Amino acid sequence: MYKPYGYLSQFVYNQGQRKNKKLLGEFHHFPKGTMAVGRLDEKSEGLLLLTTDGKFSHFITNAGIEKEYHVMVDGLIANKDIEVLKQGIDITVNGMPYKTKPCKVSILKDTSHIFKRHVRHERHGPTSWISIILTEGKFRQVRKMTAKIGFPTLRLVRVRVGIYELDSMQPGEVKAIYY
């Protein structure tokens, strides 16, 4: 599924406050027991694998499968910043210090494949797009990594999980896959 911006990666909202959250069930009638494989936060978008198979979910989230994100950051990122990201960044996870694993990072020159969505007016300064490929997935990891080096994330789109790619899917679109 292409999880759109502003939606939670879940089907039932169990929190007591702010009950007006947008949930994935609005897009399709999913089978009972459908779960998201990993998560994308409410402000993130892109490829979200859904399954009713707990073994598949466990494999994808625990086997070091690559996840690729295309990320718009605030400012003009330079090659020296890319090199810092590649080495791993000190962030916090659950209030504890954590060094991210080394990852693949590059500057994106072509963003024509990314669904157009207004983020902010250009008068607020330049932006850059980068590709980050991780084999782990800590809570808000990409956002914490880019912010730590002075380039806050403005938009985050997951474009790949292992062999599964977003391709030309549009927000809210659901496509069956077989494994």
ZADO-420332 format. One record per atom (N, C-alpha, C): residue number from 0; x, y, z. Coordinates in pm, whole numbers, padded with zeros to 5 digits. Layout:
<pavos>
+-----+--------+--------+--------+
! num !     px !     py !     pz !
+-----+--------+--------+--------+
! NUM !      X !      Y !      Z !
...
+-----+--------+--------+--------+
</pavos>
This chain:
<pavos>
+-----+--------+--------+--------+
! num !     px !     py !     pz !
+-----+--------+--------+--------+
!   0 !  00084 ! -00118 !  00000 !
!   0 !  00000 !  00000 !  00000 !
!   0 !  00088 !  00125 !  00000 !
!   1 !  00039 !  00229 ! -00069 !
!   1 !  00104 !  00360 ! -00058 !
!   1 !  00033 !  00431 !  00057 !
!   2 !  00097 !  00434 !  00175 !
!   2 !  00039 !  00503 !  00290 !
!   2 !  00052 !  00653 !  00267 !
!   3 ! -00061 !  00722 !  00262 !
!   3 ! -00053 !  00867 !  00242 !
!   3 ! -00008 !  00941 !  00368 !
!   4 !  00039 !  01061 !  00347 !
!   4 !  00071 !  01153 !  00456 !
!   4 ! -00055 !  01174 !  00540 !
!   5 ! -00039 !  01182 !  00672 !
!   5 ! -00150 !  01214 !  00761 !
!   5 ! -00229 !  01095 !  00812 !
!   6 ! -00189 !  00974 !  00774 !
!   6 ! -00258 !  00853 !  00819 !
!   6 ! -00169 !  00775 !  00915 !
!   7 ! -00232 !  00708 !  01010 !
!   7 ! -00159 !  00619 !  01100 !
!   7 ! -00141 !  00484 !  01033 !
!   8 ! -00034 !  00413 !  01065 !
!   8 ! -00007 !  00280 !  01009 !
!   8 ! -00081 !  00173 !  01088 !
!   9 ! -00210 !  00193 !  01105 !
!   9 ! -00291 !  00097 !  01181 !
!   9 ! -00436 !  00103 !  01136 !
!  10 ! -00514 !  00008 !  01185 !
!  10 ! -00653 ! -00005 !  01145 !
!  10 ! -00750 !  00033 !  01255 !
!  11 ! -00705 !  00025 !  01380 !
!  11 ! -00787 !  00058 !  01496 !
!  11 ! -00710 !  00158 !  01580 !
!  12 ! -00778 !  00262 !  01626 !
!  12 ! -00714 !  00363 !  01710 !
!  12 ! -00758 !  00341 !  01853 !
!  13 ! -00664 !  00298 !  01939 !
!  13 ! -00696 !  00261 !  02076 !
!  13 ! -00665 !  00369 !  02178 !
!  14 ! -00625 !  00485 !  02134 !
!  14 ! -00591 !  00592 !  02227 !
!  14 ! -00718 !  00665 !  02269 !
!  15 ! -00719 !  00721 !  02389 !
!  15 ! -00836 !  00790 !  02440 !
!  15 ! -00853 !  00931 !  02386 !
!  16 ! -00744 !  00995 !  02350 !
!  16 ! -00752 !  01134 !  02307 !
!  16 ! -00744 !  01145 !  02156 !
!  17 ! -00792 !  01257 !  02103 !
!  17 ! -00787 !  01287 !  01959 !
!  17 ! -00833 !  01169 !  01875 !
!  18 ! -00958 !  01136 !  01884 !
!  18 ! -01013 !  01021 !  01815 !
!  18 ! -01030 !  01042 !  01665 !
!  19 ! -01000 !  01161 !  01615 !
!  19 ! -01023 !  01190 !  01474 !
!  19 ! -00903 !  01152 !  01387 !
!  20 ! -00827 !  01055 !  01426 !
!  20 ! -00711 !  01011 !  01348 !
!  20 ! -00759 !  00936 !  01223 !
!  21 ! -00681 !  00949 !  01115 !
!  21 ! -00712 !  00880 !  00990 !
!  21 ! -00642 !  00744 !  00992 !
!  22 ! -00719 !  00638 !  00958 !
!  22 ! -00668 !  00502 !  00965 !
!  22 ! -00669 !  00435 !  00828 !
!  23 ! -00587 !  00333 !  00809 !
!  23 ! -00572 !  00267 !  00680 !
!  23 ! -00698 !  00199 !  00629 !
!  24 ! -00786 !  00158 !  00717 !
!  24 ! -00908 !  00090 !  00676 !
!  24 ! -00999 !  00175 !  00589 !
!  25 ! -00973 !  00304 !  00581 !
!  25 ! -01055 !  00392 !  00496 !
!  25 ! -01033 !  00366 !  00348 !
!  26 ! -00924 !  00298 !  00311 !
!  26 ! -00887 !  00281 !  00171 !
!  26 ! -00934 !  00152 !  00107 !
!  27 ! -00957 !  00051 !  00188 !
!  27 ! -00981 ! -00081 !  00131 !
!  27 ! -01042 ! -00168 !  00240 !
!  28 ! -01116 ! -00270 !  00200 !
!  28 ! -01166 ! -00366 !  00297 !
!  28 ! -01058 ! -00474 !  00312 !
!  29 ! -00979 ! -00463 !  00416 !
!  29 ! -00870 ! -00557 !  00439 !
!  29 ! -00921 ! -00678 !  00516 !
!  30 ! -00861 ! -00796 !  00493 !
!  30 ! -00902 ! -00915 !  00568 !
!  30 ! -00879 ! -00896 !  00719 !
!  31 ! -00960 ! -00966 !  00797 !
!  31 ! -00943 ! -00963 !  00943 !
!  31 ! -00802 ! -01011 !  00978 !
!  32 ! -00740 ! -00943 !  01072 !
!  32 ! -00606 ! -00980 !  01115 !
!  32 ! -00495 ! -00915 !  01034 !
!  33 ! -00530 ! -00825 !  00942 !
!  33 ! -00427 ! -00756 !  00864 !
!  33 ! -00346 ! -00664 !  00955 !
!  34 ! -00214 ! -00668 !  00937 !
!  34 ! -00125 ! -00584 !  01018 !
!  34 ! -00022 ! -00518 !  00927 !
!  35 !  00028 ! -00405 !  00973 !
!  35 !  00136 ! -00337 !  00902 !
!  35 !  00267 ! -00405 !  00937 !
!  36 !  00352 ! -00424 !  00837 !
!  36 !  00486 ! -00480 !  00857 !
!  36 !  00579 ! -00362 !  00877 !
!  37 !  00615 ! -00335 !  01002 !
!  37 !  00687 ! -00212 !  01034 !
!  37 !  00587 ! -00098 !  01032 !
!  38 !  00633 !  00020 !  01051 !
!  38 !  00542 !  00135 !  01056 !
!  38 !  00603 !  00253 !  00983 !
!  39 !  00515 !  00343 !  00946 !
!  39 !  00553 !  00477 !  00899 !
!  39 !  00476 !  00572 !  00988 !
!  40 !  00542 !  00674 !  01044 !
!  40 !  00469 !  00764 !  01132 !
!  40 !  00367 !  00845 !  01053 !
!  41 !  00283 !  00916 !  01124 !
!  41 !  00172 !  00989 !  01064 !
!  41 !  00218 !  01088 !  00957 !
!  42 !  00335 !  01146 !  00974 !
!  42 !  00385 !  01246 !  00879 !
!  42 !  00468 !  01186 !  00767 !
!  43 !  00488 !  01055 !  00769 !
!  43 !  00564 !  00987 !  00664 !
!  43 !  00468 !  00920 !  00568 !
!  44 !  00519 !  00888 !  00450 !
!  44 !  00434 !  00829 !  00346 !
!  44 !  00514 !  00726 !  00269 !
!  45 !  00444 !  00653 !  00185 !
!  45 !  00512 !  00560 !  00097 !
!  45 !  00475 !  00416 !  00121 !
!  46 !  00565 !  00327 !  00081 !
!  46 !  00540 !  00184 !  00080 !
!  46 !  00522 !  00129 !  00221 !
!  47 !  00408 !  00067 !  00242 !
!  47 !  00379 !  00001 !  00368 !
!  47 !  00330 ! -00138 !  00334 !
!  48 !  00406 ! -00241 !  00374 !
!  48 !  00362 ! -00377 !  00350 !
!  48 !  00258 ! -00414 !  00454 !
!  49 !  00153 ! -00482 !  00409 !
!  49 !  00046 ! -00528 !  00496 !
!  49 !  00034 ! -00679 !  00480 !
!  50 !  00007 ! -00750 !  00589 !
!  50 ! -00003 ! -00896 !  00583 !
!  50 ! -00093 ! -00949 !  00693 !
!  51 ! -00134 ! -01072 !  00677 !
!  51 ! -00201 ! -01146 !  00785 !
!  51 ! -00108 ! -01257 !  00834 !
!  52 !  00012 ! -01264 !  00780 !
!  52 !  00111 ! -01368 !  00810 !
!  52 !  00217 ! -01316 !  00907 !
!  53 !  00207 ! -01356 !  01032 !
!  53 !  00302 ! -01311 !  01134 !
!  53 !  00445 ! -01350 !  01106 !
!  54 !  00468 ! -01466 !  01043 !
!  54 !  00604 ! -01509 !  01010 !
!  54 !  00666 ! -01417 !  00906 !
!  55 !  00587 ! -01378 !  00807 !
!  55 !  00636 ! -01286 !  00704 !
!  55 !  00671 ! -01152 !  00769 !
!  56 !  00584 ! -01102 !  00855 !
!  56 !  00607 ! -00975 !  00923 !
!  56 !  00736 ! -00981 !  01005 !
!  57 !  00753 ! -01089 !  01080 !
!  57 !  00873 ! -01105 !  01163 !
!  57 !  00998 ! -01110 !  01076 !
!  58 !  00992 ! -01182 !  00965 !
!  58 !  01107 ! -01193 !  00875 !
!  58 !  01147 ! -01055 !  00822 !
!  59 !  01051 ! -00980 !  00771 !
!  59 !  01081 ! -00849 !  00712 !
!  59 !  01139 ! -00753 !  00816 !
!  60 !  01086 ! -00755 !  00938 !
!  60 !  01130 ! -00659 !  01039 !
!  60 !  01256 ! -00702 !  01114 !
!  61 !  01294 ! -00831 !  01105 !
!  61 !  01407 ! -00878 !  01186 !
!  61 !  01523 ! -00940 !  01109 !
!  62 !  01515 ! -00944 !  00977 !
!  62 !  01619 ! -01013 !  00900 !
!  62 !  01719 ! -00919 !  00833 !
!  63 !  01723 ! -00793 !  00874 !
!  63 !  01818 ! -00700 !  00813 !
!  63 !  01783 ! -00664 !  00670 !
!  64 !  01655 ! -00670 !  00637 !
!  64 !  01607 ! -00636 !  00502 !
!  64 !  01626 ! -00486 !  00479 !
!  65 !  01674 ! -00449 !  00360 !
!  65 !  01693 ! -00308 !  00328 !
!  65 !  01560 ! -00235 !  00314 !
!  66 !  01555 ! -00114 !  00369 !
!  66 !  01442 ! -00023 !  00353 !
!  66 !  01499 !  00107 !  00297 !
!  67 !  01443 !  00151 !  00183 !
!  67 !  01495 !  00271 !  00118 !
!  67 !  01395 !  00385 !  00132 !
!  68 !  01448 !  00500 !  00174 !
!  68 !  01368 !  00620 !  00196 !
!  68 !  01421 !  00732 !  00108 !
!  69 !  01331 !  00807 !  00047 !
!  69 !  01368 !  00929 ! -00022 !
!  69 !  01321 !  01043 !  00067 !
!  70 !  01415 !  01129 !  00103 !
!  70 !  01394 !  01224 !  00210 !
!  70 !  01424 !  01367 !  00164 !
!  71 !  01325 !  01456 !  00182 !
!  71 !  01347 !  01598 !  00158 !
!  71 !  01393 !  01660 !  00288 !
!  72 !  01509 !  01726 !  00284 !
!  72 !  01563 !  01790 !  00404 !
!  72 !  01570 !  01940 !  00385 !
!  73 !  01569 !  02011 !  00495 !
!  73 !  01580 !  02156 !  00497 !
!  73 !  01726 !  02196 !  00477 !
!  74 !  01755 !  02265 !  00369 !
!  74 !  01892 !  02311 !  00342 !
!  74 !  01956 !  02237 !  00227 !
!  75 !  02073 !  02285 !  00189 !
!  75 !  02150 !  02223 !  00081 !
!  75 !  02253 !  02129 !  00142 !
!  76 !  02224 !  02002 !  00137 !
!  76 !  02312 !  01901 !  00196 !
!  76 !  02433 !  01880 !  00105 !
!  77 !  02549 !  01860 !  00165 !
!  77 !  02674 !  01844 !  00090 !
!  77 !  02726 !  01701 !  00104 !
!  78 !  02822 !  01666 !  00019 !
!  78 !  02880 !  01531 !  00023 !
!  78 !  02941 !  01499 !  00158 !
!  79 !  02999 !  01598 !  00228 !
!  79 !  03057 !  01572 !  00360 !
!  79 !  02948 !  01531 !  00460 !
!  80 !  02829 !  01587 !  00445 !
!  80 !  02717 !  01550 !  00532 !
!  80 !  02669 !  01408 !  00501 !
!  81 !  02668 !  01374 !  00373 !
!  81 !  02631 !  01239 !  00330 !
!  81 !  02726 !  01137 !  00392 !
!  82 !  02855 !  01168 !  00392 !
!  82 !  02955 !  01076 !  00448 !
!  82 !  02933 !  01055 !  00598 !
!  83 !  02895 !  01161 !  00669 !
!  83 !  02867 !  01149 !  00812 !
!  83 !  02749 !  01055 !  00835 !
!  84 !  02643 !  01072 !  00757 !
!  84 !  02525 !  00985 !  00769 !
!  84 !  02561 !  00839 !  00742 !
!  85 !  02644 !  00815 !  00641 !
!  85 !  02682 !  00678 !  00604 !
!  85 !  02748 !  00603 !  00718 !
!  86 !  02825 !  00674 !  00801 !
!  86 !  02903 !  00610 !  00907 !
!  86 !  02816 !  00566 !  01026 !
!  87 !  02697 !  00623 !  01037 !
!  87 !  02613 !  00599 !  01155 !
!  87 !  02612 !  00723 !  01241 !
!  88 !  02501 !  00750 !  01303 !
!  88 !  02480 !  00872 !  01381 !
!  88 !  02438 !  00835 !  01523 !
!  89 !  02484 !  00913 !  01619 !
!  89 !  02439 !  00895 !  01757 !
!  89 !  02304 !  00963 !  01774 !
!  90 !  02202 !  00882 !  01807 !
!  90 !  02068 !  00933 !  01833 !
!  90 !  02021 !  00876 !  01966 !
!  91 !  01899 !  00905 !  02005 !
!  91 !  01842 !  00841 !  02125 !
!  91 !  01725 !  00754 !  02082 !
!  92 !  01715 !  00639 !  02145 !
!  92 !  01605 !  00546 !  02123 !
!  92 !  01553 !  00507 !  02260 !
!  93 !  01427 !  00537 !  02286 !
!  93 !  01366 !  00512 !  02417 !
!  93 !  01445 !  00579 !  02528 !
!  94 !  01496 !  00700 !  02500 !
!  94 !  01569 !  00777 !  02600 !
!  94 !  01712 !  00733 !  02622 !
!  95 !  01757 !  00634 !  02548 !
!  95 !  01893 !  00582 !  02564 !
!  95 !  01977 !  00615 !  02441 !
!  96 !  02108 !  00640 !  02460 !
!  96 !  02195 !  00667 !  02345 !
!  96 !  02200 !  00544 !  02253 !
!  97 !  02204 !  00570 !  02123 !
!  97 !  02211 !  00462 !  02026 !
!  97 !  02287 !  00511 !  01904 !
!  98 !  02381 !  00431 !  01854 !
!  98 !  02452 !  00464 !  01730 !
!  98 !  02391 !  00381 !  01618 !
!  99 !  02340 !  00451 !  01516 !
!  99 !  02279 !  00380 !  01404 !
!  99 !  02386 !  00301 !  01328 !
! 100 !  02342 !  00195 !  01263 !
! 100 !  02433 !  00114 !  01183 !
! 100 !  02475 !  00193 !  01059 !
! 101 !  02593 !  00164 !  01006 !
! 101 !  02631 !  00226 !  00879 !
! 101 !  02522 !  00198 !  00774 !
! 102 !  02503 !  00293 !  00683 !
! 102 !  02397 !  00280 !  00584 !
! 102 !  02442 !  00339 !  00451 !
! 103 !  02360 !  00322 !  00351 !
! 103 !  02387 !  00378 !  00218 !
! 103 !  02311 !  00509 !  00206 !
! 104 !  02381 !  00614 !  00164 !
! 104 !  02318 !  00746 !  00150 !
! 104 !  02371 !  00811 !  00023 !
! 105 !  02283 !  00873 ! -00051 !
! 105 !  02326 !  00947 ! -00171 !
! 105 !  02231 !  01065 ! -00193 !
! 106 !  02281 !  01163 ! -00267 !
! 106 !  02197 !  01278 ! -00305 !
! 106 !  02111 !  01236 ! -00422 !
! 107 !  01981 !  01268 ! -00417 !
! 107 !  01889 !  01237 ! -00526 !
! 107 !  01885 !  01354 ! -00623 !
! 108 !  01913 !  01328 ! -00746 !
! 108 !  01907 !  01433 ! -00848 !
! 108 !  01768 !  01436 ! -00912 !
! 109 !  01707 !  01318 ! -00929 !
! 109 !  01578 !  01307 ! -00997 !
! 109 !  01471 !  01265 ! -00897 !
! 110 !  01370 !  01349 ! -00880 !
! 110 !  01260 !  01316 ! -00788 !
! 110 !  01127 !  01307 ! -00864 !
! 111 !  01134 !  01286 ! -00996 !
! 111 !  01012 !  01281 ! -01078 !
! 111 !  00922 !  01163 ! -01040 !
! 112 !  00977 !  01060 ! -00976 !
! 112 !  00899 !  00943 ! -00935 !
! 112 !  00820 !  00966 ! -00806 !
! 113 !  00846 !  01076 ! -00737 !
! 113 !  00782 !  01102 ! -00608 !
! 113 !  00654 !  01182 ! -00630 !
! 114 !  00544 !  01133 ! -00573 !
! 114 !  00415 !  01200 ! -00582 !
! 114 !  00431 !  01344 ! -00532 !
! 115 !  00383 !  01438 ! -00610 !
! 115 !  00398 !  01580 ! -00574 !
! 115 !  00301 !  01616 ! -00462 !
! 116 !  00355 !  01681 ! -00359 !
! 116 !  00274 !  01727 ! -00245 !
! 116 !  00342 !  01853 ! -00191 !
! 117 !  00263 !  01958 ! -00170 !
! 117 !  00319 !  02083 ! -00118 !
! 117 !  00366 !  02063 !  00026 !
! 118 !  00489 !  02104 !  00053 !
! 118 !  00546 !  02092 !  00187 !
! 118 !  00562 !  02231 !  00249 !
! 119 !  00622 !  02320 !  00172 !
! 119 !  00639 !  02457 !  00218 !
! 119 !  00675 !  02545 !  00098 !
! 120 !  00661 !  02674 !  00115 !
! 120 !  00692 !  02767 !  00006 !
! 120 !  00844 !  02781 ! -00006 !
! 121 !  00892 !  02795 ! -00130 !
! 121 !  01036 !  02804 ! -00155 !
! 121 !  01101 !  02926 ! -00092 !
! 122 !  01023 !  03027 ! -00056 !
! 122 !  01082 !  03146 !  00007 !
! 122 !  01142 !  03114 !  00145 !
! 123 !  01106 !  02997 !  00200 !
! 123 !  01159 !  02957 !  00331 !
! 123 !  01297 !  02893 !  00321 !
! 124 !  01353 !  02892 !  00201 !
! 124 !  01489 !  02842 !  00184 !
! 124 !  01497 !  02717 !  00099 !
! 125 !  01618 !  02681 !  00061 !
! 125 !  01638 !  02566 ! -00027 !
! 125 !  01618 !  02433 !  00046 !
! 126 !  01591 !  02332 ! -00033 !
! 126 !  01577 !  02196 !  00019 !
! 126 !  01664 !  02103 ! -00065 !
! 127 !  01689 !  01985 ! -00013 !
! 127 !  01763 !  01881 ! -00084 !
! 127 !  01688 !  01749 ! -00068 !
! 128 !  01705 !  01661 ! -00165 !
! 128 !  01651 !  01525 ! -00156 !
! 128 !  01768 !  01428 ! -00146 !
! 129 !  01755 !  01331 ! -00054 !
! 129 !  01856 !  01227 ! -00041 !
! 129 !  01787 !  01091 ! -00037 !
! 130 !  01864 !  00988 ! -00068 !
! 130 !  01820 !  00850 ! -00054 !
! 130 !  01897 !  00791 !  00064 !
! 131 !  01824 !  00727 !  00155 !
! 131 !  01886 !  00659 !  00269 !
! 131 !  01837 !  00515 !  00268 !
! 132 !  01931 !  00421 !  00270 !
! 132 !  01897 !  00278 !  00274 !
! 132 !  01946 !  00221 !  00406 !
! 133 !  01850 !  00175 !  00487 !
! 133 !  01879 !  00121 !  00621 !
! 133 !  01852 ! -00029 !  00625 !
! 134 !  01917 ! -00097 !  00719 !
! 134 !  01885 ! -00238 !  00745 !
! 134 !  01828 ! -00253 !  00886 !
! 135 !  01792 ! -00142 !  00946 !
! 135 !  01730 ! -00141 !  01079 !
! 135 !  01616 ! -00041 !  01074 !
! 136 !  01539 ! -00032 !  01177 !
! 136 !  01428 !  00062 !  01176 !
! 136 !  01388 !  00103 !  01316 !
! 137 !  01463 !  00194 !  01372 !
! 137 !  01433 !  00247 !  01505 !
! 137 !  01328 !  00357 !  01493 !
! 138 !  01262 !  00388 !  01604 !
! 138 !  01156 !  00489 !  01609 !
! 138 !  01206 !  00623 !  01556 !
! 139 !  01146 !  00670 !  01448 !
! 139 !  01178 !  00798 !  01382 !
! 139 !  01327 !  00812 !  01351 !
! 140 !  01390 !  00702 !  01316 !
! 140 !  01535 !  00699 !  01295 !
! 140 !  01582 !  00797 !  01188 !
! 141 !  01521 !  00796 !  01071 !
! 141 !  01567 !  00884 !  00963 !
! 141 !  01554 !  01029 !  01004 !
! 142 !  01443 !  01066 !  01064 !
! 142 !  01422 !  01205 !  01108 !
! 142 !  01528 !  01246 !  01210 !
! 143 !  01558 !  01157 !  01303 !
! 143 !  01659 !  01187 !  01405 !
! 143 !  01798 !  01200 !  01344 !
! 144 !  01827 !  01116 !  01246 !
! 144 !  01959 !  01119 !  01182 !
! 144 !  01982 !  01249 !  01107 !
! 145 !  01884 !  01290 !  01026 !
! 145 !  01903 !  01412 !  00946 !
! 145 !  01904 !  01536 !  01036 !
! 146 !  01820 !  01537 !  01139 !
! 146 !  01817 !  01651 !  01231 !
! 146 !  01950 !  01664 !  01305 !
! 147 !  02008 !  01551 !  01341 !
! 147 !  02133 !  01551 !  01419 !
! 147 !  02246 !  01621 !  01344 !
! 148 !  02245 !  01612 !  01210 !
! 148 !  02352 !  01677 !  01133 !
! 148 !  02308 !  01814 !  01079 !
! 149 !  02195 !  01864 !  01127 !
! 149 !  02152 !  02000 !  01092 !
! 149 !  02064 !  02013 !  00970 !
! 150 !  02003 !  01902 !  00926 !
! 150 !  01915 !  01903 !  00810 !
! 150 !  01782 !  01836 !  00845 !
! 151 !  01692 !  01907 !  00912 !
! 151 !  01565 !  01845 !  00952 !
! 151 !  01488 !  01789 !  00832 !
! 152 !  01424 !  01675 !  00853 !
! 152 !  01343 !  01612 !  00750 !
! 152 !  01215 !  01691 !  00730 !
! 153 !  01185 !  01725 !  00606 !
! 153 !  01061 !  01794 !  00570 !
! 153 !  00959 !  01696 !  00511 !
! 154 !  01010 !  01595 !  00445 !
! 154 !  00922 !  01495 !  00383 !
! 154 !  00998 !  01364 !  00377 !
! 155 !  00929 !  01253 !  00410 !
! 155 !  00991 !  01122 !  00411 !
! 155 !  00901 !  01024 !  00336 !
! 156 !  00956 !  00963 !  00231 !
! 156 !  00880 !  00869 !  00148 !
! 156 !  00957 !  00737 !  00143 !
! 157 !  00897 !  00628 !  00195 !
! 157 !  00963 !  00498 !  00182 !
! 157 !  00931 !  00445 !  00043 !
! 158 !  01034 !  00412 ! -00033 !
! 158 !  01014 !  00369 ! -00172 !
! 158 !  01042 !  00220 ! -00193 !
! 159 !  01105 !  00156 ! -00093 !
! 159 !  01138 !  00014 ! -00111 !
! 159 !  01154 ! -00054 !  00024 !
! 160 !  01108 ! -00180 !  00029 !
! 160 !  01133 ! -00270 !  00142 !
! 160 !  01177 ! -00401 !  00079 !
! 161 !  01307 ! -00432 !  00089 !
! 161 !  01359 ! -00553 !  00025 !
! 161 !  01335 ! -00550 ! -00125 !
! 162 !  01265 ! -00652 ! -00176 !
! 162 !  01238 ! -00660 ! -00320 !
! 162 !  01110 ! -00587 ! -00361 !
! 163 !  01036 ! -00538 ! -00264 !
! 163 !  00909 ! -00472 ! -00293 !
! 163 !  00931 ! -00322 ! -00310 !
! 164 !  00879 ! -00267 ! -00421 !
! 164 !  00901 ! -00126 ! -00453 !
! 164 !  00771 ! -00051 ! -00469 !
! 165 !  00774 !  00078 ! -00438 !
! 165 !  00659 !  00165 ! -00452 !
! 165 !  00622 !  00186 ! -00598 !
! 166 !  00723 !  00191 ! -00683 !
! 166 !  00705 !  00213 ! -00826 !
! 166 !  00615 !  00334 ! -00852 !
! 167 !  00511 !  00317 ! -00930 !
! 167 !  00425 !  00429 ! -00969 !
! 167 !  00295 !  00435 ! -00890 !
! 168 !  00290 !  00366 ! -00775 !
! 168 !  00168 !  00368 ! -00695 !
! 168 !  00136 !  00510 ! -00650 !
! 169 !  00008 !  00537 ! -00629 !
! 169 ! -00040 !  00667 ! -00583 !
! 169 ! -00087 !  00656 ! -00438 !
! 170 ! -00089 !  00766 ! -00363 !
! 170 ! -00134 !  00761 ! -00223 !
! 170 ! -00270 !  00694 ! -00210 !
! 171 ! -00279 !  00599 ! -00117 !
! 171 ! -00401 !  00527 ! -00090 !
! 171 ! -00419 !  00401 ! -00174 !
! 172 ! -00335 !  00383 ! -00276 !
! 172 ! -00347 !  00267 ! -00363 !
! 172 ! -00298 !  00140 ! -00292 !
! 173 ! -00371 !  00031 ! -00314 !
! 173 ! -00338 ! -00099 ! -00257 !
! 173 ! -00313 ! -00195 ! -00371 !
! 174 ! -00206 ! -00273 ! -00361 !
! 174 ! -00172 ! -00370 ! -00465 !
! 174 ! -00134 ! -00501 ! -00398 !
! 175 ! -00190 ! -00612 ! -00446 !
! 175 ! -00158 ! -00743 ! -00390 !
! 175 ! -00019 ! -00786 ! -00435 !
! 176 !  00057 ! -00845 ! -00343 !
! 176 !  00187 ! -00903 ! -00375 !
! 176 !  00184 ! -01047 ! -00328 !
! 177 !  00272 ! -01126 ! -00385 !
! 177 !  00280 ! -01267 ! -00349 !
! 177 !  00424 ! -01299 ! -00315 !
! 178 !  00441 ! -01376 ! -00210 !
! 178 !  00576 ! -01410 ! -00166 !
! 178 !  00587 ! -01558 ! -00143 !
+-----+--------+--------+--------+
</pavos>
